[in-house]
């Protein structure tokens, strides 16, 4: 069989995997590659995100193996944590890296390792395997470090943040430089990763894709508008501005807001809503993935927001893909690559992050649209996904990269 068509033995390493919602990207890669005929195994942790405790019904142990369709999944113990403590979060990441090394014998025969790098520490095992077994690894960078650590509030000491930055950048240069290929999720992130040691001719951009491409429901405009936020209620989402803008719109007839999710900032955001009089916001608990279609179907527009921070221009939140794939126009309170997708695709409204006036104006403009305008925005939203975020095209590109790395 020619090398270019020979099935590969691929090890996927990811700290997250279903039933964790955070694990849908590595799962879609693993399943998609298996559907293309490759022998795929996964090394992951026992499910614990975002609650910081192992899911009910699971008991941590070494040697756990399960099947996800044609994919073999090996789970290793982890120290669960999803707190605001930098030390505990680092222990969480490093515990997975250490545990993953216990699967070395199982992954020794892999042709290539795909690393889903929500945290670069997930690549510690693959770096060791590269040295021991000469197995190349491909790094798919989801969050850019060290900024994801030093800019998120986890490291509160300015001195500690500087030291963490110097140490992490030095290590990241080795990690990126030794990777057979580095995949970024946005053009700006790719440029930064090259500055951090990734080789330009071995660096690609693959925008994270939509979870699926559902049939679009018929939307009837009855004069009311539901603006939805569905996702993590964390410090990096810039939701304070969204809540203050919503409070200014509380007297607009027929305009309401729904927040679906949880996170470190949930209690503070709910308290802020009470403080500023954002009485038209309804807060709801997070829902499982199989119930997200109902959330999207209820929304006339969805909010995708980020704080006004250095990394925001090169970040594309995954909720953007999901909203657009479901034909929901977006109110994008974020800068850079994510805003460009919405603006260029005419798939919603864009407001500068941190600008309450701009976000309020976007809310009012969205509410003022008529049925025909909303239908056009919905069609444009789906078109953006077809052009830039289709899952089949993304997996095809990753398969090509893995083949080249394994050659």
Secondary structure, DSSP 8 states (H G I E B T S, - for coil): --TTTS--EEEEEES--TTSGGGHHHHHHHHHHHHTT-EEEEEEE-S-TTTTS--TT----TTEEEEETTEEEEEE------SS-HHHHHHHHHHHHHHHGGGHHHHTT-SEEEEEESSGGGHHHHHHHHHHH--EEEEEESS-TTHHHHTTTS---HHHHHHHHHHHHHHHHHHHHHSSEEEESSHHHHHHHHHTT--GGGEEE-----S-----------S-EEEEEES---TTS-HHHHHHHHHHTTTSTTEEEEEE---TTHHHHHHHHHHHT-TTEEEE----GGGHHHHHHH-SEEEEE--S-TTGGG---HHHHHHHHTT-EEEEE--HHHHHHHHHTT-EEEE-TT-HHHHHHHHHHHHH--HHHHHHHHHHHHHHHHHH--HHHHHHHHHHHHHHHH-
